[in-house]
């Protein structure tokens, strides 16, 4: 019969077992890897942050925060084409990830693909009812000299503000609509109808006043 192990020996074995099962030796979750990636970003350790985001996606290909974080980081690093690929991949794996559409819009814009960028941002703003995105879209149209499209977007903002009771945005939108109506005079069908019967003239006056 084998003699019983001394207490110190049994404690040593128990300690070894506890250490082997310690969370410190466990594979980090995708959420933990995303947390680490953000911490490395904050410390300006961007290469490590990229690796952590990619490791998170290797664990969970549907990790939304990892996709969004990696795309935004690539864009911030001046790699818009790579950011576009990241957002494309994100939408393939998580089709309902609306913020990836907005992210891709910014990546496209940074590459000079303005028409595609505007289409993406319009789709995102519509799906998410995001007035901030609508305002940015209007600014993009303005930069491209697409004044009628800019006017149409501010009208959408005005309608949204009226429905939502946002007086500040409503005031801003009315002011912008009035200014853009002047710029598009003769081009905007709402304020300058081709066939000006009494009804159309009345609607045109409303459009010129900004709603």
C-alpha positions in Angstrom: 0.0 0.0 0.0 1.4 3.4 -1.1 1.8 5.8 1.8 -0.3 9.0 1.6 1.3 12.0 0.0 2.4 14.7 2.4 0.1 17.7 2.7 2.7 20.0 0.9 2.8 17.7 -2.1 -1.0 17.5 -2.4 -1.2 21.4 -2.2 1.4 21.6 -4.9 -0.6 19.4 -7.2 -3.8 21.4 -6.5 -2.0 24.7 -7.2 -0.8 23.3 -10.5 -4.3 22.2 -11.5 -5.7 25.6 -10.6 -3.0 27.4 -12.6 -3.6 25.2 -15.6 -7.3 26.2 -15.6 -6.7 29.9 -14.9 -8.5 32.3 -17.2 -5.1 33.9 -17.9 -4.3 30.9 -20.1 -7.7 30.8 -21.8 -8.1 32.0 -25.4 -9.5 35.6 -25.2 -13.0 36.2 -26.5 -13.6 38.4 -29.6 -15.0 41.1 -27.3 -11.8 41.0 -25.2 -9.7 41.2 -28.3 -11.7 44.2 -29.6 -11.2 45.9 -26.2 -7.5 45.3 -26.5 -7.5 46.7 -30.0 -9.1 49.9 -28.8 -6.6 50.2 -26.0 -3.7 49.8 -28.5 -5.3 52.4 -30.7 -5.5 54.8 -27.8 -1.8 54.2 -27.2 -1.0 54.8 -30.9 0.0 51.2 -31.3 -1.8 50.8 -34.6 -0.1 47.7 -35.9 -0.9 45.8 -32.8 -4.5 47.1 -32.9 -4.9 45.8 -36.5 -3.7 42.4 -35.4 -6.1 42.3 -32.4 -9.1 43.2 -34.6 -8.1 40.5 -37.1 -7.7 38.0 -34.3 -11.2 38.9 -33.1 -12.6 38.2 -36.5 -10.8 34.9 -36.8 -12.7 33.9 -33.6 -16.0 35.4 -34.7 -16.6 36.4 -38.3 -19.8 38.2 -37.3 -18.2 40.4 -34.6 -19.6 43.8 -35.6 -17.4 45.9 -33.4 -14.3 44.2 -34.8 -15.4 44.9 -38.4 -16.3 48.5 -37.7 -13.1 49.1 -35.6 -10.8 47.6 -38.3 -12.5 49.6 -41.1 -12.3 52.9 -39.2 -8.7 52.2 -38.3 -7.7 51.5 -41.9 -9.4 54.7 -43.0 -7.7 56.7 -40.3 -4.3 55.2 -41.3 -4.9 56.6 -44.8 -5.8 53.3 -46.4 -9.2 53.9 -47.8 -9.1 51.1 -50.4 -8.3 48.6 -47.7 -11.0 50.1 -45.5 -13.5 49.6 -48.4 -12.5 46.0 -48.6 -13.0 45.6 -44.9 -16.5 47.1 -45.1 -17.4 45.0 -48.1 -16.3 41.8 -46.2 -18.3 43.0 -43.2 -21.5 43.4 -45.2 -21.0 39.9 -46.8 -20.9 38.4 -43.3 -23.3 40.7 -41.5 -25.6 42.1 -44.2 -27.7 44.2 -41.7 -24.7 46.0 -40.4 -25.8 49.5 -41.5 -22.9 51.3 -40.0 -20.6 49.4 -42.4 -22.5 51.1 -45.3 -21.7 54.5 -43.8 -18.1 53.4 -43.3 -17.8 52.3 -46.9 -19.3 55.6 -48.0 -16.5 57.5 -46.3 -13.9 55.1 -47.7 -15.2 55.6 -51.2 -15.3 59.4 -50.8 -11.7 59.4 -49.6 -10.8 57.6 -52.9 -12.6 60.2 -55.0 -15.5 57.8 -55.9 -18.0 60.4 -55.0 -21.1 59.0 -56.9 -20.7 55.6 -55.2 -20.0 57.3 -51.8 -23.2 59.4 -52.1 -25.3 56.4 -53.0 -24.0 54.5 -50.0 -24.5 57.4 -47.6 -28.0 58.0 -48.9 -28.8 54.4 -48.4 -27.5 54.4 -44.9 -29.2 57.7 -43.9 -32.5 56.4 -45.3 -32.3 53.0 -43.5 -31.1 54.4 -40.2 -33.1 57.7 -40.3 -29.8 59.4 -39.5 -30.1 63.2 -39.8 -26.4 63.7 -39.2 -25.7 61.5 -42.2 -28.3 63.4 -44.3 -26.6 66.7 -43.4 -23.2 65.2 -44.4 -24.8 64.0 -47.7 -26.1 67.5 -48.4 -22.5 68.8 -47.9 -21.1 66.2 -50.2 -23.6 67.2 -52.9 -22.6 70.9 -52.3 -18.9 70.1 -52.8 -19.7 68.3 -56.0 -21.8 71.2 -57.3 -24.9 69.1 -57.3 -27.2 71.9 -56.0 -30.5 70.3 -56.9 -29.5 67.1 -55.1 -28.3 69.2 -52.2 -31.7 71.0 -52.1 -33.6 67.7 -52.2 -31.6 66.5 -49.2 -32.2 69.6 -47.2 -35.9 69.2 -47.9 -35.7 65.7 -46.5 -34.0 67.1 -43.4 -36.8 69.7 -43.1 -39.5 67.0 -43.3 -37.7 64.9 -40.7 -37.3 67.9 -38.4 -41.0 68.8 -38.7 -42.0 65.2 -37.9 -39.6 64.9 -35.0 -40.4 68.4 -33.6 -36.8 69.5 -33.8 -37.1 73.3 -34.0 -33.4 74.0 -34.3 -32.9 71.6 -37.3 -36.2 72.9 -38.8 -35.0 76.5 -38.7 -31.6 75.5 -40.2 -33.3 73.4 -42.9 -35.8 76.2 -43.9 -32.9 78.6 -44.2 -30.9 76.3 -46.4 -33.9 75.4 -48.5 -34.6 79.1 -49.2 -31.0 79.7 -50.1 -30.8 76.7 -52.4 -34.1 77.4 -54.1 -32.5 80.8 -55.2 -29.5 79.0 -56.5 -31.5 76.4 -58.4 -34.1 78.9 -59.8 -35.3 77.7 -63.1 -33.8 74.2 -62.5 -35.7 73.0 -59.4 -39.1 71.6 -60.6 -40.7 72.3 -57.2 -40.0 76.0 -57.2 -40.0 76.5 -61.0 -42.7 74.2 -62.5 -42.8 73.9 -66.2 -46.6 74.1 -66.4 -47.5 76.8 -64.0 -51.2 76.4 -63.3 -52.8 77.8 -60.2 -52.0 74.8 -58.1 -48.4 74.5 -59.2 -47.9 78.2 -58.7 -49.1 77.9 -55.1 -46.8 74.9 -54.5 -43.9 76.8 -56.1 -44.4 79.7 -53.6 -44.3 77.3 -50.7 -41.1 75.7 -52.1 -39.5 79.1 -52.4 -40.4 79.9 -48.8 -38.7 76.6 -47.7 -41.9 74.7 -46.8 
